[in-house]
């Protein structure tokens, strides 16, 4: 019995600083673009009538404390930050489940966490990307996620909470999740009528005003930068930027 207890203790005894992403290998990492009115304005884009959906891949996931690894400068030199509320799906949701979802949407949400939708702007907006954002969004480590998953009952006002991002201690983004154009339930219903959501799927719900590429002059992440993203009730995630040579 003592040996079994020791084995179990070894499994859960993770040293501080070695957190992993709340979800390790999701079936899908879906994202919503242009989902804050103030961000639409700074990007000179109209407010979308329906959610703008794109995706990242699970290989882009990393945890708080992990480095954000920049690709070589010959591939991209305009890498940006984006603080976002992330939703983790707990229950299969498809087009046939809409009545159940409408009645009890929280039954389909396992929890929430913080995401940083790291984005290569020169690739995202390049003609070579054909208008698709995924190539500029899915580099390895381009989706810091954490610090842990918080269940809905612990954060009942998560859609009316402050979210912020700092770069080297300076506040770059400071807004509220209440400013989202499309709320979490609307996003999940819209997506699941087209794509079946599975337990463990992650949905990034968009970023507010203050991103780097819209500033004058534009701001891009560089080696040694420290990016902190936080949401009231969910904590914060911290990642340093690690440059790469050719």
Phi, psi and omega in degrees: 000317179298322180296320179295319178299319180296321179298315181294322179297322180295327181291320186265351183276080180263124181301148177301138181096359180244036176296146174253164174302146180303329174236128188273314187221070183290155174294323182218144167238101182259151184223155177242124178264153174053051185251012171232134184301316182293329176289322176301318181295315182292334178268003181056044180236146176291155176289121184294141178287332177229160180301137176268112188255132169220187182218158166245173178248158186297337178291349178275349184289141169210172186256167170301133183098339176283153177284146166272111186268114179286138171294165176304149182302334179291342180265314177206143178229007183233076183257133191237165178252156174203108176286138182212148168281127179251139179248134178250121184285140181249345190213141180305133182221119180227187183298333183276357184253014190294323180295317178295319180295317180299325181285323184216071183299328182292342176296341184257002181247117178285325181171185183231155172206185183255139176233152171240106183278075180300135190222130172273105186290322181293332175275319180305318185257010180286142174303333180292343178273355175061029180083358178267138185269346193300324182296326180275356186247350195243017173301154175306137179072011182273014175219070171302135186218133178157208355286343179198171177269132178249127184288154185303325182294337181276342181225068183296340180251032184297335178268016172216055186230149177292139169228147187208163175219133174243148176236113183054040176087352181262131179290123179253322178231137181204103188210197179225144177295344177291347181271006178297141176292319181235123183284176186300315181298319178297317180297312183296320178294315180300312182293314188289344173284350182238325183228127179290126176271139183242156176306132181095347176299147182244136176236118173270129194260012176108164184237150179272187179304147171115009180294165188286324189288342180270355183279163180235104000283161178298151178246128176238150179290144180223166182306132177094347178297149173244125180246126177240126177243135182220152174222133180306126180090347182246352181091214181207158174238142182233130179219137174263151183267133181241115180281162177231144175274172180294000000 
